[in-house]
Amino acid sequence: MMKRTSLHRAFALGLALLLVVFALAGCARRNTVSLRIVSAYSGKGVPDATLTFTGSSGSESISSDATGTVSGQVQADRTQVDVEAIGYQKAFVQVADLTQLPATVQLSPLFLGAGMVTSGGQPVSGASVTVWNTTTMTGSTGTFTFEGLAEGTYVGRVMKQGYADATFDLIVGKDAKAAKVVLQEGQLLPLSSLAALPAYEVTASYHRTLGGEERSFDGRIIKNGSDTLVMSGDPANPTASLMVLGGTGYVFEHGTYVAKGETAAAAARILQESCEGLLGLPATFSPRLFTIEKQAQAQLLEQACDVWSMSGRFTFEGEAVTATATVSVGTTGTLTGVPVKIVLNARSQSFFDFVYDAAVEVVSVDQAQAAARFPVQ
């Protein structure tokens, strides 16, 4: 009798353990889930969306990939699903069984960041607009839209071949206005030539290092018609000076100007043209490689001048160079479009093999004042 009771107890215990094992196995059963999270606005996949599956045994999470696709294994009893993504309204899905999950779940954007790109008053289509590591293209009306952004202000960039790159602020939030971006076509600045002025006086300084060779100049250049005066040091008693007067070239020696013919004239013109070329340099920068932004106006030569800042990269004598420049441009009269001042700093990207720092400024355009600067011969 004792043996039979022990046998019954052992059988009951084994059966209970077996039932527990089956129960645990049922709870631990995992189902394969596969679905896609998409935008209710655009229909595009929503990347980095988080799906949290919850059930009586706990919860676990899976994230969507770059296309909005979600796939993985989830414990079978976790049939309540929260779907979240930055910049979108949260969604909730509940099913009786994970096999009944919908193929797609739509999320509605909380806000849309919108804008328009124009040039010359006309919409620019096909421009590349980048905000927060996301890039879209403008449509036929020049408009663009970003979704999935949290409330705030973002810096964006617009690029299109044949136009200067432009940066802008995109404000995302309730009642935010669409951004307006204006691209400049062709060249960065529509500059007029300094050489077109009948007379000017310019202060100039530059220092250049290339391949170990250094060149520098610090002085002023005065032009009156075809006459040119190039000086360094004190204008009253220059350390060096070249002059072209009436077609004859002169060199400053021992306190006076001595005729040195075509050699002196050619040297003076080279310095004058290099100075004019430096002031005109922003008009030749490739708009694909440089960005330009308008700054607050400055008062130069008794008038308000537009001020532009530029930055970008170019190649100089085989060197990859990064450069920044600030250019002040006249706005009225004979100075309209004329570069009045430029400050340029450039560095090579390989151990500073190339260095160029320059500052050039027009300090006078008075013809009588320029003529009085030339020593009488």
Short mmCIF file of the C-alpha atoms (twelve columns), coordinates in Angstrom:
data_MODEL
# 
_entry.id   MODEL 
# 
loop_
_atom_site.group_PDB 
_atom_site.id 
_atom_site.type_symbol 
_atom_site.label_atom_id 
_atom_site.label_alt_id 
_atom_site.label_comp_id 
_atom_site.label_asym_id 
_atom_site.label_seq_id 
_atom_site.Cartn_x 
_atom_site.Cartn_y 
_atom_site.Cartn_z 
_atom_site.pdbx_PDB_model_num 
ATOM 1   C CA . MET A 1   0.000  0.000   0.000   1 
ATOM 2   C CA . MET A 2   2.833  2.301   0.862   1 
ATOM 3   C CA . LYS A 3   4.540  1.636   -2.409  1 
ATOM 4   C CA . ARG A 4   1.367  2.369   -4.375  1 
ATOM 5   C CA . THR A 5   0.887  5.743   -2.616  1 
ATOM 6   C CA . SER A 6   4.480  6.736   -3.284  1 
ATOM 7   C CA . LEU A 7   4.043  5.770   -6.905  1 
ATOM 8   C CA . HIS A 8   0.914  7.900   -7.208  1 
ATOM 9   C CA . ARG A 9   2.654  10.857  -5.618  1 
ATOM 10  C CA . ALA A 10  5.646  10.546  -7.929  1 
ATOM 11  C CA . PHE A 11  3.365  10.348  -10.950 1 
ATOM 12  C CA . ALA A 12  1.375  13.421  -9.818  1 
ATOM 13  C CA . LEU A 13  4.570  15.407  -9.241  1 
ATOM 14  C CA . GLY A 14  5.958  14.437  -12.625 1 
ATOM 15  C CA . LEU A 15  2.718  15.386  -14.318 1 
ATOM 16  C CA . ALA A 16  2.719  18.762  -12.550 1 
ATOM 17  C CA . LEU A 17  6.286  19.417  -13.601 1 
ATOM 18  C CA . LEU A 18  5.434  18.453  -17.147 1 
ATOM 19  C CA . LEU A 19  2.480  20.834  -17.164 1 
ATOM 20  C CA . VAL A 20  4.718  23.622  -15.872 1 
ATOM 21  C CA . VAL A 21  7.267  22.930  -18.585 1 
ATOM 22  C CA . PHE A 22  4.565  23.020  -21.260 1 
ATOM 23  C CA . ALA A 23  3.161  26.250  -19.791 1 
ATOM 24  C CA . LEU A 24  6.574  27.874  -19.729 1 
ATOM 25  C CA . ALA A 25  7.251  26.690  -23.234 1 
ATOM 26  C CA . GLY A 26  3.976  28.250  -24.367 1 
ATOM 27  C CA . CYS A 27  4.833  31.559  -22.708 1 
ATOM 28  C CA . ALA A 28  8.295  31.573  -24.261 1 
ATOM 29  C CA . ARG A 29  7.001  30.883  -27.759 1 
ATOM 30  C CA . ARG A 30  8.187  33.592  -30.156 1 
ATOM 31  C CA . ASN A 31  6.582  34.793  -33.367 1 
ATOM 32  C CA . THR A 32  8.211  36.397  -36.372 1 
ATOM 33  C CA . VAL A 33  6.932  39.923  -37.008 1 
ATOM 34  C CA . SER A 34  7.371  41.832  -40.250 1 
ATOM 35  C CA . LEU A 35  5.775  45.172  -41.079 1 
ATOM 36  C CA . ARG A 36  6.598  48.652  -42.305 1 
ATOM 37  C CA . ILE A 37  6.242  52.060  -40.647 1 
ATOM 38  C CA . VAL A 38  5.306  54.790  -43.134 1 
ATOM 39  C CA . SER A 39  4.418  58.479  -43.084 1 
ATOM 40  C CA . ALA A 40  0.721  59.275  -43.345 1 
ATOM 41  C CA . TYR A 41  1.770  62.475  -45.174 1 
ATOM 42  C CA . SER A 42  4.191  61.234  -47.818 1 
ATOM 43  C CA . GLY A 43  3.914  57.441  -47.716 1 
ATOM 44  C CA . LYS A 44  7.689  57.213  -47.247 1 
ATOM 45  C CA . GLY A 45  9.210  54.781  -44.786 1 
ATOM 46  C CA . VAL A 46  9.964  56.206  -41.338 1 
ATOM 47  C CA . PRO A 47  13.468 55.227  -40.190 1 
ATOM 48  C CA . ASP A 48  14.455 54.676  -36.541 1 
ATOM 49  C CA . ALA A 49  10.856 54.216  -35.389 1 
ATOM 50  C CA . THR A 50  10.665 52.263  -32.114 1 
ATOM 51  C CA . LEU A 51  8.049  49.520  -31.705 1 
ATOM 52  C CA . THR A 52  7.502  48.419  -28.105 1 
ATOM 53  C CA . PHE A 53  5.673  45.089  -27.763 1 
ATOM 54  C CA . THR A 54  3.989  44.584  -24.372 1 
ATOM 55  C CA . GLY A 55  2.239  41.586  -22.788 1 
ATOM 56  C CA . SER A 56  1.678  39.900  -19.439 1 
ATOM 57  C CA . SER A 57  5.265  38.674  -19.372 1 
ATOM 58  C CA . GLY A 58  6.866  42.081  -20.007 1 
ATOM 59  C CA . SER A 59  7.930  44.120  -23.010 1 
ATOM 60  C CA . GLU A 60  10.588 44.325  -25.692 1 
ATOM 61  C CA . SER A 61  11.442 46.749  -28.514 1 
ATOM 62  C CA . ILE A 62  12.448 46.611  -32.177 1 
ATOM 63  C CA . SER A 63  13.444 49.563  -34.404 1 
ATOM 64  C CA . SER A 64  12.725 50.194  -38.078 1 
ATOM 65  C CA . ASP A 65  15.589 50.367  -40.568 1 
ATOM 66  C CA . ALA A 66  16.364 53.162  -43.039 1 
ATOM 67  C CA . THR A 67  13.385 52.148  -45.212 1 
ATOM 68  C CA . GLY A 68  10.938 51.956  -42.303 1 
ATOM 69  C CA . THR A 69  10.927 48.130  -42.336 1 
ATOM 70  C CA . VAL A 70  10.592 46.236  -39.047 1 
ATOM 71  C CA . SER A 71  11.395 42.536  -38.696 1 
ATOM 72  C CA . GLY A 72  12.346 40.261  -35.855 1 
ATOM 73  C CA . GLN A 73  11.219 37.745  -33.243 1 
ATOM 74  C CA . VAL A 74  8.805  38.753  -30.477 1 
ATOM 75  C CA . GLN A 75  7.376  36.744  -27.575 1 
ATOM 76  C CA . ALA A 76  3.923  35.544  -28.589 1 
ATOM 77  C CA . ASP A 77  1.920  37.062  -25.725 1 
ATOM 78  C CA . ARG A 78  3.151  40.604  -26.331 1 
ATOM 79  C CA . THR A 79  0.328  41.770  -28.552 1 
ATOM 80  C CA . GLN A 80  0.092  45.449  -27.567 1 
ATOM 81  C CA . VAL A 81  2.341  47.645  -29.737 1 
ATOM 82  C CA . ASP A 82  3.386  51.279  -29.212 1 
ATOM 83  C CA . VAL A 83  4.978  52.918  -32.274 1 
ATOM 84  C CA . GLU A 84  7.080  56.055  -31.753 1 
ATOM 85  C CA . ALA A 85  9.392  58.178  -33.943 1 
ATOM 86  C CA . ILE A 86  10.873 61.641  -33.496 1 
ATOM 87  C CA . GLY A 87  8.700  64.256  -35.179 1 
ATOM 88  C CA . TYR A 88  5.630  62.004  -35.491 1 
ATOM 89  C CA . GLN A 89  2.501  61.374  -33.442 1 
ATOM 90  C CA . LYS A 90  2.606  58.162  -31.441 1 
ATOM 91  C CA . ALA A 91  0.499  55.227  -32.697 1 
ATOM 92  C CA . PHE A 92  -0.945 52.231  -30.824 1 
ATOM 93  C CA . VAL A 93  -1.864 48.806  -32.216 1 
ATOM 94  C CA . GLN A 94  -3.446 45.885  -30.341 1 
ATOM 95  C CA . VAL A 95  -4.141 42.475  -31.859 1 
ATOM 96  C CA . ALA A 96  -5.314 39.131  -30.526 1 
ATOM 97  C CA . ASP A 97  -2.333 37.408  -32.078 1 
ATOM 98  C CA . LEU A 98  0.952  38.754  -33.505 1 
ATOM 99  C CA . THR A 99  0.175  37.074  -36.810 1 
ATOM 100 C CA . GLN A 100 -2.656 39.611  -37.189 1 
ATOM 101 C CA . LEU A 101 -0.335 42.654  -37.192 1 
ATOM 102 C CA . PRO A 102 -1.041 45.003  -40.157 1 
ATOM 103 C CA . ALA A 103 1.438  45.122  -43.018 1 
ATOM 104 C CA . THR A 104 1.941  48.863  -42.475 1 
ATOM 105 C CA . VAL A 105 1.459  51.327  -39.653 1 
ATOM 106 C CA . GLN A 106 1.050  54.997  -40.504 1 
ATOM 107 C CA . LEU A 107 2.487  57.815  -38.404 1 
ATOM 108 C CA . SER A 108 1.328  61.411  -38.825 1 
ATOM 109 C CA . PRO A 109 4.028  64.139  -38.726 1 
ATOM 110 C CA . LEU A 110 3.743  66.533  -35.802 1 
ATOM 111 C CA . PHE A 111 5.057  69.404  -37.951 1 
ATOM 112 C CA . LEU A 112 6.202  70.023  -41.510 1 
ATOM 113 C CA . GLY A 113 9.226  72.156  -42.344 1 
ATOM 114 C CA . ALA A 114 8.544  73.854  -45.670 1 
ATOM 115 C CA . GLY A 115 10.260 76.348  -47.949 1 
ATOM 116 C CA . MET A 116 10.712 77.678  -51.457 1 
ATOM 117 C CA . VAL A 117 13.862 78.219  -53.546 1 
ATOM 118 C CA . THR A 118 13.918 81.018  -56.120 1 
ATOM 119 C CA . SER A 119 16.412 82.900  -58.255 1 
ATOM 120 C CA . GLY A 120 15.643 86.175  -59.977 1 
ATOM 121 C CA . GLY A 121 12.066 85.891  -58.783 1 
ATOM 122 C CA . GLN A 122 11.557 82.520  -60.499 1 
ATOM 123 C CA . PRO A 123 11.242 79.108  -58.793 1 
ATOM 124 C CA . VAL A 124 14.276 76.820  -58.954 1 
ATOM 125 C CA . SER A 125 13.351 73.167  -59.494 1 
ATOM 126 C CA . GLY A 126 15.688 70.231  -58.960 1 
ATOM 127 C CA . ALA A 127 17.751 71.957  -56.274 1 
ATOM 128 C CA . SER A 128 19.195 69.741  -53.538 1 
ATOM 129 C CA . VAL A 129 18.072 70.816  -50.057 1 
ATOM 130 C CA . THR A 130 19.727 69.268  -46.999 1 
ATOM 131 C CA . VAL A 131 18.516 69.611  -43.405 1 
ATOM 132 C CA . TRP A 132 19.663 67.482  -40.481 1 
ATOM 133 C CA . ASN A 133 21.376 64.834  -42.656 1 
ATOM 134 C CA . THR A 134 18.257 64.468  -44.791 1 
ATOM 135 C CA . THR A 135 18.201 65.602  -48.422 1 
ATOM 136 C CA . THR A 136 15.250 66.305  -50.681 1 
ATOM 137 C CA . MET A 137 14.795 67.984  -54.059 1 
ATOM 138 C CA . THR A 138 12.699 71.006  -54.924 1 
ATOM 139 C CA . GLY A 139 9.690  70.412  -57.144 1 
ATOM 140 C CA . SER A 140 8.624  72.242  -60.289 1 
ATOM 141 C CA . THR A 141 7.371  75.156  -58.173 1 
ATOM 142 C CA . GLY A 142 10.642 75.406  -56.234 1 
ATOM 143 C CA . THR A 143 9.066  74.139  -53.012 1 
ATOM 144 C CA . PHE A 144 10.425 71.562  -50.572 1 
ATOM 145 C CA . THR A 145 9.093  69.878  -47.430 1 
ATOM 146 C CA . PHE A 146 10.737 68.063  -44.515 1 
ATOM 147 C CA . GLU A 147 8.935  65.848  -42.041 1 
ATOM 148 C CA . GLY A 148 10.014 63.914  -38.968 1 
ATOM 149 C CA . LEU A 149 11.770 66.873  -37.350 1 
ATOM 150 C CA . ALA A 150 11.273 67.822  -33.739 1 
ATOM 151 C CA . GLU A 151 10.198 71.379  -32.975 1 
ATOM 152 C CA . GLY A 152 13.090 73.833  -33.301 1 
ATOM 153 C CA . THR A 153 15.326 75.741  -35.744 1 
ATOM 154 C CA . TYR A 154 17.591 73.905  -38.181 1 
ATOM 155 C CA . VAL A 155 20.323 75.121  -40.526 1 
ATOM 156 C CA . GLY A 156 19.809 73.981  -44.107 1 
ATOM 157 C CA . ARG A 157 21.849 74.159  -47.305 1 
ATOM 158 C CA . VAL A 158 20.678 74.458  -50.920 1 
ATOM 159 C CA . MET A 159 22.853 73.356  -53.829 1 
ATOM 160 C CA . LYS A 160 22.377 73.322  -57.570 1 
ATOM 161 C CA . GLN A 161 24.872 73.402  -60.420 1 
ATOM 162 C CA . GLY A 162 25.216 76.888  -61.854 1 
ATOM 163 C CA . TYR A 163 24.216 78.591  -58.608 1 
ATOM 164 C CA . ALA A 164 26.057 79.608  -55.488 1 
ATOM 165 C CA . ASP A 165 25.296 77.390  -52.501 1 
ATOM 166 C CA . ALA A 166 23.025 79.037  -49.939 1 
ATOM 167 C CA . THR A 167 22.337 78.372  -46.262 1 
ATOM 168 C CA . PHE A 168 19.073 79.142  -44.495 1 
ATOM 169 C CA . ASP A 169 17.199 78.647  -41.228 1 
ATOM 170 C CA . LEU A 170 14.290 76.202  -41.262 1 
ATOM 171 C CA . ILE A 171 11.892 76.778  -38.374 1 
ATOM 172 C CA . VAL A 172 9.814  73.737  -37.437 1 
ATOM 173 C CA . GLY A 173 6.853  74.109  -35.092 1 
ATOM 174 C CA . LYS A 174 3.329  75.383  -34.737 1 
ATOM 175 C CA . ASP A 175 2.504  78.326  -37.058 1 
ATOM 176 C CA . ALA A 176 6.085  78.330  -38.452 1 
ATOM 177 C CA . LYS A 177 6.384  80.187  -41.759 1 
ATOM 178 C CA . ALA A 178 7.882  78.629  -44.876 1 
ATOM 179 C CA . ALA A 179 11.571 79.412  -45.434 1 
ATOM 180 C CA . LYS A 180 12.485 81.537  -48.452 1 
ATOM 181 C CA . VAL A 181 15.835 80.797  -50.093 1 
ATOM 182 C CA . VAL A 182 17.235 82.927  -52.924 1 
ATOM 183 C CA . LEU A 183 20.034 81.494  -55.072 1 
ATOM 184 C CA . GLN A 184 22.498 83.611  -57.002 1 
ATOM 185 C CA . GLU A 185 23.053 82.425  -60.529 1 
ATOM 186 C CA . GLY A 186 26.360 82.211  -62.386 1 
ATOM 187 C CA . GLN A 187 28.943 84.092  -60.366 1 
ATOM 188 C CA . LEU A 188 28.885 84.761  -56.682 1 
ATOM 189 C CA . LEU A 189 28.841 88.545  -56.925 1 
ATOM 190 C CA . PRO A 190 28.024 90.785  -59.899 1 
ATOM 191 C CA . LEU A 191 31.108 92.956  -59.399 1 
ATOM 192 C CA . SER A 192 32.151 95.905  -61.531 1 
ATOM 193 C CA . SER A 193 35.830 96.349  -62.333 1 
ATOM 194 C CA . LEU A 194 37.848 98.653  -60.108 1 
ATOM 195 C CA . ALA A 195 39.902 99.521  -63.218 1 
ATOM 196 C CA . ALA A 196 36.834 101.266 -64.686 1 
ATOM 197 C CA . LEU A 197 37.200 104.101 -62.145 1 
ATOM 198 C CA . PRO A 198 39.084 107.168 -63.507 1 
ATOM 199 C CA . ALA A 199 41.094 107.429 -60.286 1 
ATOM 200 C CA . TYR A 200 41.502 105.660 -56.958 1 
ATOM 201 C CA . GLU A 201 43.805 105.143 -54.007 1 
ATOM 202 C CA . VAL A 202 44.025 101.699 -52.458 1 
ATOM 203 C CA . THR A 203 45.748 100.401 -49.347 1 
ATOM 204 C CA . ALA A 204 46.915 96.831  -49.785 1 
ATOM 205 C CA . SER A 205 48.768 94.179  -47.830 1 
ATOM 206 C CA . TYR A 206 49.266 90.529  -48.526 1 
ATOM 207 C CA . HIS A 207 51.491 87.674  -47.488 1 
ATOM 208 C CA . ARG A 208 51.788 84.478  -49.472 1 
ATOM 209 C CA . THR A 209 53.698 81.268  -48.803 1 
ATOM 210 C CA . LEU A 210 53.790 78.502  -51.391 1 
ATOM 211 C CA . GLY A 211 56.205 75.600  -51.400 1 
ATOM 212 C CA . GLY A 212 58.484 77.379  -48.965 1 
ATOM 213 C CA . GLU A 213 58.654 80.548  -51.100 1 
ATOM 214 C CA . GLU A 214 57.341 83.733  -49.475 1 
ATOM 215 C CA . ARG A 215 56.098 86.943  -51.073 1 
ATOM 216 C CA . SER A 216 54.580 89.976  -49.418 1 
ATOM 217 C CA . PHE A 217 53.553 93.575  -49.995 1 
ATOM 218 C CA . ASP A 218 52.350 96.281  -47.637 1 
ATOM 219 C CA . GLY A 219 51.612 99.713  -49.035 1 
ATOM 220 C CA . ARG A 220 49.301 101.587 -51.337 1 
ATOM 221 C CA . ILE A 221 48.510 101.906 -55.011 1 
ATOM 222 C CA . ILE A 222 47.304 105.143 -56.597 1 
ATOM 223 C CA . LYS A 223 45.878 105.389 -60.082 1 
ATOM 224 C CA . ASN A 224 45.035 108.504 -62.060 1 
ATOM 225 C CA . GLY A 225 44.032 107.649 -65.592 1 
ATOM 226 C CA . SER A 226 46.995 105.753 -67.087 1 
ATOM 227 C CA . ASP A 227 49.402 106.972 -64.377 1 
ATOM 228 C CA . THR A 228 50.192 104.579 -61.519 1 
ATOM 229 C CA . LEU A 229 52.059 105.022 -58.242 1 
ATOM 230 C CA . VAL A 230 52.954 102.003 -56.086 1 
ATOM 231 C CA . MET A 231 54.468 102.645 -52.662 1 
ATOM 232 C CA . SER A 232 55.427 100.670 -49.584 1 
ATOM 233 C CA . GLY A 233 56.205 102.128 -46.185 1 
ATOM 234 C CA . ASP A 234 55.619 105.790 -45.321 1 
ATOM 235 C CA . PRO A 235 53.840 107.569 -48.230 1 
ATOM 236 C CA . ALA A 236 55.816 110.760 -47.532 1 
ATOM 237 C CA . ASN A 237 59.168 108.935 -47.603 1 
ATOM 238 C CA . PRO A 238 58.515 105.427 -48.942 1 
ATOM 239 C CA . THR A 239 60.909 102.549 -48.425 1 
ATOM 240 C CA . ALA A 240 60.254 101.590 -52.035 1 
ATOM 241 C CA . SER A 241 58.183 103.061 -54.833 1 
ATOM 242 C CA . LEU A 242 57.481 102.609 -58.511 1 
ATOM 243 C CA . MET A 243 55.788 105.221 -60.666 1 
ATOM 244 C CA . VAL A 244 54.388 105.370 -64.172 1 
ATOM 245 C CA . LEU A 245 53.882 108.987 -65.239 1 
ATOM 246 C CA . GLY A 246 53.145 109.956 -68.833 1 
ATOM 247 C CA . GLY A 247 54.162 106.454 -69.958 1 
ATOM 248 C CA . THR A 248 57.630 106.650 -68.368 1 
ATOM 249 C CA . GLY A 249 58.640 104.306 -65.555 1 
ATOM 250 C CA . TYR A 250 60.414 105.638 -62.437 1 
ATOM 251 C CA . VAL A 251 62.034 104.089 -59.361 1 
ATOM 252 C CA . PHE A 252 62.398 105.872 -56.015 1 
ATOM 253 C CA . GLU A 253 66.118 106.099 -55.213 1 
ATOM 254 C CA . HIS A 254 67.914 108.247 -52.633 1 
ATOM 255 C CA . GLY A 255 64.899 110.410 -51.946 1 
ATOM 256 C CA . THR A 256 63.936 111.067 -55.575 1 
ATOM 257 C CA . TYR A 257 62.364 109.347 -58.575 1 
ATOM 258 C CA . VAL A 258 64.767 108.218 -61.285 1 
ATOM 259 C CA . ALA A 259 63.628 107.223 -64.793 1 
ATOM 260 C CA . LYS A 260 64.060 103.479 -65.321 1 
ATOM 261 C CA . GLY A 261 62.003 103.063 -68.477 1 
ATOM 262 C CA . GLU A 262 59.814 100.115 -69.380 1 
ATOM 263 C CA . THR A 263 61.133 97.822  -66.660 1 
ATOM 264 C CA . ALA A 264 59.861 100.061 -63.867 1 
ATOM 265 C CA . ALA A 265 56.598 100.722 -65.721 1 
ATOM 266 C CA . ALA A 266 55.967 97.007  -66.208 1 
ATOM 267 C CA . ALA A 267 56.660 96.255  -62.527 1 
ATOM 268 C CA . ALA A 268 54.279 99.011  -61.400 1 
ATOM 269 C CA . ARG A 269 51.532 97.755  -63.675 1 
ATOM 270 C CA . ILE A 270 51.954 94.174  -62.446 1 
ATOM 271 C CA . LEU A 271 51.446 95.305  -58.854 1 
ATOM 272 C CA . GLN A 272 48.478 97.463  -59.834 1 
ATOM 273 C CA . GLU A 273 46.823 94.667  -61.812 1 
ATOM 274 C CA . SER A 274 47.412 92.112  -59.065 1 
ATOM 275 C CA . CYS A 275 45.699 94.455  -56.609 1 
ATOM 276 C CA . GLU A 276 42.752 94.986  -58.954 1 
ATOM 277 C CA . GLY A 277 42.624 91.253  -59.583 1 
ATOM 278 C CA . LEU A 278 42.465 90.545  -55.873 1 
ATOM 279 C CA . LEU A 279 39.512 92.891  -55.452 1 
ATOM 280 C CA . GLY A 280 37.788 91.204  -58.357 1 
ATOM 281 C CA . LEU A 281 38.569 87.682  -57.181 1 
ATOM 282 C CA . PRO A 282 35.141 86.984  -55.590 1 
ATOM 283 C CA . ALA A 283 33.506 87.290  -59.013 1 
ATOM 284 C CA . THR A 284 35.548 84.341  -60.288 1 
ATOM 285 C CA . PHE A 285 35.042 81.918  -57.392 1 
ATOM 286 C CA . SER A 286 33.155 78.827  -58.524 1 
ATOM 287 C CA . PRO A 287 29.595 79.040  -57.185 1 
ATOM 288 C CA . ARG A 288 29.576 75.260  -56.778 1 
ATOM 289 C CA . LEU A 289 32.490 75.386  -54.355 1 
ATOM 290 C CA . PHE A 290 31.690 78.510  -52.355 1 
ATOM 291 C CA . THR A 291 28.867 79.617  -50.111 1 
ATOM 292 C CA . ILE A 292 27.914 83.246  -49.725 1 
ATOM 293 C CA . GLU A 293 25.929 85.027  -47.034 1 
ATOM 294 C CA . LYS A 294 24.929 88.668  -46.775 1 
ATOM 295 C CA . GLN A 295 25.999 90.503  -43.622 1 
ATOM 296 C CA . ALA A 296 25.068 93.863  -42.107 1 
ATOM 297 C CA . GLN A 297 25.981 96.882  -44.240 1 
ATOM 298 C CA . ALA A 298 29.179 98.842  -43.560 1 
ATOM 299 C CA . GLN A 299 29.979 102.549 -44.035 1 
ATOM 300 C CA . LEU A 300 32.926 102.998 -46.402 1 
ATOM 301 C CA . LEU A 301 33.861 105.972 -48.590 1 
ATOM 302 C CA . GLU A 302 30.950 107.895 -47.048 1 
ATOM 303 C CA . GLN A 303 28.350 105.450 -48.302 1 
ATOM 304 C CA . ALA A 304 26.619 102.294 -47.158 1 
ATOM 305 C CA . CYS A 305 28.217 99.214  -48.702 1 
ATOM 306 C CA . ASP A 306 26.787 95.723  -48.967 1 
ATOM 307 C CA . VAL A 307 28.929 93.168  -47.156 1 
ATOM 308 C CA . TRP A 308 29.189 89.503  -48.149 1 
ATOM 309 C CA . SER A 309 31.005 86.653  -46.448 1 
ATOM 310 C CA . MET A 310 32.202 83.657  -48.447 1 
ATOM 311 C CA . SER A 311 33.771 80.330  -47.646 1 
ATOM 312 C CA . GLY A 312 34.724 77.296  -49.689 1 
ATOM 313 C CA . ARG A 313 37.458 75.351  -51.402 1 
ATOM 314 C CA . PHE A 314 39.400 75.638  -54.640 1 
ATOM 315 C CA . THR A 315 42.643 74.443  -56.216 1 
ATOM 316 C CA . PHE A 316 45.652 76.754  -56.559 1 
ATOM 317 C CA . GLU A 317 48.740 75.497  -58.402 1 
ATOM 318 C CA . GLY A 318 47.780 71.937  -57.569 1 
ATOM 319 C CA . GLU A 319 47.087 72.665  -53.898 1 
ATOM 320 C CA . ALA A 320 43.645 71.941  -52.367 1 
ATOM 321 C CA . VAL A 321 42.846 75.203  -50.584 1 
ATOM 322 C CA . THR A 322 40.162 76.331  -48.141 1 
ATOM 323 C CA . ALA A 323 39.381 80.038  -48.157 1 
ATOM 324 C CA . THR A 324 37.224 82.619  -46.440 1 
ATOM 325 C CA . ALA A 325 36.629 86.166  -47.646 1 
ATOM 326 C CA . THR A 326 34.655 89.231  -46.631 1 
ATOM 327 C CA . VAL A 327 33.797 91.566  -49.502 1 
ATOM 328 C CA . SER A 328 32.306 95.049  -49.215 1 
ATOM 329 C CA . VAL A 329 30.639 96.360  -52.381 1 
ATOM 330 C CA . GLY A 330 29.570 99.902  -53.253 1 
ATOM 331 C CA . THR A 331 25.869 100.545 -53.732 1 
ATOM 332 C CA . THR A 332 25.494 104.005 -55.321 1 
ATOM 333 C CA . GLY A 333 26.879 106.211 -58.081 1 
ATOM 334 C CA . THR A 334 30.168 105.270 -59.740 1 
ATOM 335 C CA . LEU A 335 30.849 102.784 -56.938 1 
ATOM 336 C CA . THR A 336 27.786 100.655 -57.673 1 
ATOM 337 C CA . GLY A 337 28.985 97.053  -57.782 1 
ATOM 338 C CA . VAL A 338 32.615 98.077  -57.238 1 
ATOM 339 C CA . PRO A 339 34.498 96.032  -54.608 1 
ATOM 340 C CA . VAL A 340 35.561 98.610  -52.017 1 
ATOM 341 C CA . LYS A 341 37.204 96.213  -49.564 1 
ATOM 342 C CA . ILE A 342 38.170 92.558  -49.408 1 
ATOM 343 C CA . VAL A 343 39.768 90.536  -46.635 1 
ATOM 344 C CA . LEU A 344 40.916 87.097  -47.780 1 
ATOM 345 C CA . ASN A 345 42.426 84.201  -45.836 1 
ATOM 346 C CA . ALA A 346 43.376 80.943  -47.519 1 
ATOM 347 C CA . ARG A 347 45.119 77.795  -46.311 1 
ATOM 348 C CA . SER A 348 46.058 74.560  -48.030 1 
ATOM 349 C CA . GLN A 349 44.605 71.377  -46.629 1 
ATOM 350 C CA . SER A 350 48.008 69.679  -46.484 1 
ATOM 351 C CA . PHE A 351 50.214 70.980  -43.686 1 
ATOM 352 C CA . PHE A 352 49.917 74.687  -44.549 1 
ATOM 353 C CA . ASP A 353 52.063 74.469  -47.667 1 
ATOM 354 C CA . PHE A 354 49.975 77.321  -49.063 1 
ATOM 355 C CA . VAL A 355 49.122 80.392  -46.992 1 
ATOM 356 C CA . TYR A 356 47.582 83.593  -48.334 1 
ATOM 357 C CA . ASP A 357 46.389 86.500  -46.212 1 
ATOM 358 C CA . ALA A 358 45.362 89.745  -47.871 1 
ATOM 359 C CA . ALA A 359 43.471 92.953  -47.151 1 
ATOM 360 C CA . VAL A 360 42.741 95.526  -49.865 1 
ATOM 361 C CA . GLU A 361 40.635 98.656  -49.403 1 
ATOM 362 C CA . VAL A 362 39.772 101.625 -51.611 1 
ATOM 363 C CA . VAL A 363 40.347 104.745 -49.497 1 
ATOM 364 C CA . SER A 364 39.687 107.413 -52.131 1 
ATOM 365 C CA . VAL A 365 38.181 107.825 -55.602 1 
ATOM 366 C CA . ASP A 366 38.847 111.572 -55.823 1 
ATOM 367 C CA . GLN A 367 40.678 112.347 -59.078 1 
ATOM 368 C CA . ALA A 368 42.179 115.644 -57.898 1 
ATOM 369 C CA . GLN A 369 43.465 113.991 -54.730 1 
ATOM 370 C CA . ALA A 370 44.986 111.151 -56.743 1 
ATOM 371 C CA . ALA A 371 46.713 113.586 -59.143 1 
ATOM 372 C CA . ALA A 372 48.222 115.515 -56.248 1 
ATOM 373 C CA . ARG A 373 49.885 112.344 -54.982 1 
ATOM 374 C CA . PHE A 374 52.216 112.076 -57.980 1 
ATOM 375 C CA . PRO A 375 55.598 113.790 -57.589 1 
ATOM 376 C CA . VAL A 376 56.201 116.395 -60.295 1 
ATOM 377 C CA . GLN A 377 58.985 115.398 -62.679 1 
# 
